Amino acid sequence: MDDNLKLINFREALISVGRRGPDSAKWPIPAGMAGKAFLDTFATDFFKSLEKALQKGVSYKQIASSFKTPSRLWKISHHLLKGLQRSNLPVEYQRKAILSLLDLIENIKDKDLFNSSDNNFFLSKTHISDVLKDTNLSIPQNNASLKVHYLSALLWSYTESLYFSEHGLGKEYHGSYEAKQNDTFTFIRDFFNLRPTFFFNQTKNLSFDSIRIITIYNKNMEICLDVYNNILSHGSPIKTLSSYSVIADGQSLDIDEIDTVCKSIEKLLKEIVSTIDGWSVTQKALRFGEIFWLCKKPLCDLINQDWKLPNSLRERILRESFDELSQTSSLSYEEIFKRLTSPLIGQ
């Protein structure tokens, strides 16, 4: 795929995400509101760090592997572009920067960079086959399907409480992968980095750091994913579940253990959300800054650089005036993405 076509597809992928709704609906505040205090520095620092890693002889494949999942990079893509534009960098630099970001994502995924099939093909067919071969799948009995999907919903909310809109730091949904039986498909929900004690010390009380939920559905269920890992489904996941497995840090969980995990997550989620809701807008913006710098931690680790939000940026955020009402745009999210990406393709 040539560079122009890749940037056109990038634009269309973001516009597709934008059709889902406005940034103003984001909890606890819109990322764009917080980002006005730091996105310029975040974007320039990100691509400088990438250049340093490449100069050290680290390959794109190695750099991509350090990010582990595609959503971690996709979720910050428009923020990076917005930051480059706020830094008044030449359009040609912006084009090359976004193309380098897409190269990284392409090196993480098995195929279909832009989810043109409405699937996130993170793992290869061979990898999926090996995963299923090594997994003890259970047939849902009684209310097992309800409990598995409740756990999934809880974990989604939990990762958002930890990482706000940048929950690619803590989850990756992928599939749908065709199963051996033609009338079923495999969909995987991965949750990880569930104990960020540097953000919330009470997360140390969790007995696990990752959970993988493997689900196999019949064809009465349809699941679509955009590039930001937003899920759109048709059908009842609870009724169409054929088999499943829930694995915490490599250990399979039975139904009673799933219940125990749900109670642990419920308790933590309530505590963390209550804490955040009690913060001022400035405190929430400051946490957003810390989250964004965490997004680029893999790059910092490769070049032996401290990944944490610099004190100068902390002070800048604390000085910033955040007025929620003044940040509400009259434009749709779709139109914002159109305008943001137009310079990349000369439109």
LUMMAR-436644 format. One record per residue (C-alpha): residue in three letters; y, z, x. Coordinates in steps of 0.1 Angstrom, whole numbers, plus 5000, padded with zeros to 4 digits. Example, Ala and Ser with C-alpha at 12.3 -4.5 7.8 and 13.67 -1.06 7.14 Angstrom:
Ala495550785123Ser498950715137
END
This chain:
Met500050005000Asp503449905015Asp506250155018Asn508350024989Leu505450034965Lys504550384976Leu508050504970Ile508150334936Asn504850504927Phe506350834939Arg509250784916Glu507050704886Ala504851004893Leu507851234893Ile509251084861Ser505851134845Val506051504855Gly509651514841Arg508551404807Arg506751744803Gly509951944798Pro513152094812Asp513452304843Ser515452554823Ala512252674807Lys510852794840Trp510253164845Pro511853384859Ile514753144866Pro514852764872Ala513952684908Gly516852444909Met519352724901Ala517952934930Gly517752634953Lys521452554953Ala521752834979Phe519052705004Leu517452364996Asp519552185021Thr518352405049Phe514852425036Ala514452045036Thr515951985070Asp513952265085Phe510752135069Phe511051785084Lys512251915118Ser509152135119Leu506951845110Glu508451635138Lys507951915163Ala504251945153Leu503851565157Gln505551575191Lys503051845202Gly500351595195Val499151745162Ser497851465140Tyr498751395104Lys495151485095Gln495351825112Ile498751905097Ala497551805063Ser494452015067Ser496652325074Phe498152285039Lys494652275024Thr495452154989Pro497651864976Ser499652064950Arg501252284977Leu503051974990Trp503451784957Lys505252084941Ile507952084967Ser508451714969His511451674947His513051994961Leu512751844996Leu514351514985Lys517151704967Gly517751914999Leu517951605021Gln520451454997Arg522551764997Ser522551755035Asn524051405032Leu521351255053Pro521050865054Val518950705027Glu516650555054Tyr516050905068Gln515151025033Arg512750735028Lys510950805060Ala510851175053Ile509251125018Leu506850865032Ser505751115058Leu505251375031Leu503151135011Asp501051055042Leu500251425045Ile499151445008Glu497151135012Asn495251295041Ile494351595019Lys493051404989Asp489951204987Lys491650924967Asp494250844941Leu497350984957Phe499450954926Asn496851064900Ser497150724884Ser493850794867Asp495151124853Asn492651294877Asn493151504908Phe490451374932Phe490851644958Leu487251644969Ser484951354976Lys481851264956Thr479651394985His481551724986Ile481351774949Ser477651694950Asp477151954977Val479152214958Leu477052174926Lys473852174946Asp474752514961Thr476052654928Asn473952854903Leu475352724870Ser474952924838Ile474652804802Pro477352984781Gln475853234757Asn477553434730Asn481253464740Ala480853364777Ser482853044773Leu485753244758Lys485653494787Val485553224814His488553044799Tyr490453374794Leu489953454830Ser491253104839Ala494353154818Leu494953504833Leu494653374868Trp497153094861Ser499653344848Tyr498953574877Thr499653304903Glu502853214886Ser503853584887Leu503253574925Tyr504753234934Phe506953144904Ser507052764898Glu505552704932His502052824922Gly500452544943Leu500552834968Gly497853004947Lys495952754926Glu494552404925Tyr492952234895His490951934904Gly488751674888Ser487651544864Tyr484651454885Glu481851254869Ala478651464867Lys475051334871Gln474651334834Asn476751054820Asp477951254790Thr479451534811Phe482151584838Thr482951864863Phe486352034864Ile487252294891Arg489952564890Asp490552714924Phe492653024928Phe493453164962Asn496053374982Leu495753624955Arg496653924976Pro500153854991Thr500854215000Phe504054105018Phe505454024983Phe503654284962Asn501854564980Gln499754654949Thr497854324952Lys495854494980Asn493954664952Leu492254344942Ser488654324956Phe488853954962Asp491353694976Ser489953384959Ile488153274928Arg486552934920Ile485752854884Ile483452554881Thr483152414846Ile481052124832Tyr482251984799Asn480751734775Lys482651414768Asn484351554736Met486751724761Glu489351534781Ile491451684808Cys494451514825Leu496351624856Asp499751504868Val500751524905Tyr502251874900Asn498851994888Asn500152034852Ile497152014828Leu497051834795Ser493851854775His492351704744Gly489551884727Ser488352244727Pro487352374762Ile485652674747Lys483452464724Thr482752174749Leu481752384779Ser478152294789Ser477752514820Tyr479852714844Ser480052934874Val482653194885Ile482653264922Ala484853534939Asp485053514977Gly481753324977Gln479853564954Ser478853454919Leu480053684891Asp478053764859Ile479753824826Asp480154194831Glu481854134865Ile484053874849Asp485154134824Thr485954374853Val488054104871Cys489954024839Lys490954394835Ser492054404872Ile494254094868Glu495654214834Lys496854534850Leu498354374880Leu499954094860Lys501654344837Glu502954544866Ile504354254885Val505954074855Ser507654404845Thr508954444880Ile510354094882Asp511854104847Gly513854404859Trp515354214888Ser518854064888Val519253684890Thr520253724926Gln517053914934Lys514953644917Ala516753374937Leu516053564969Arg512353584961Phe512453204954Gly513853164989Glu511053365004Ile508553164984Phe509952834996Trp509652945032Leu506053045025Cys505452695014Lys506152565049Lys504252845067Pro501452605079Leu503952395098Cys505552705113Asp502152835124Leu501352505142Ile504552525162Asn504452905168Gln507552965147Asp508253255124Trp507753135089Lys509853395070Leu513153335053Pro515853375080Asn518353655077Ser521253405076Leu519753245045Arg519153585029Glu522853665034Arg523853325020Ile521753384988Leu523253724984Arg526753574985Glu525953304960Ser527053324924Phe524253244900Asp525353164865Glu522353074844Leu524452894817Ser526352684842Gln523152564857Thr521752414824Ser521952034827Ser522651814797Leu520251564813Ser516551554805Tyr514151654834Glu512951294832Glu516451154837Ile517151404866Phe514051274884Lys515150914878Arg518550974893Leu517151174922Thr514650904933Ser516750594926Pro518350574961Leu514850564977Ile514150224961Gly517750094958Gln518050124920
END
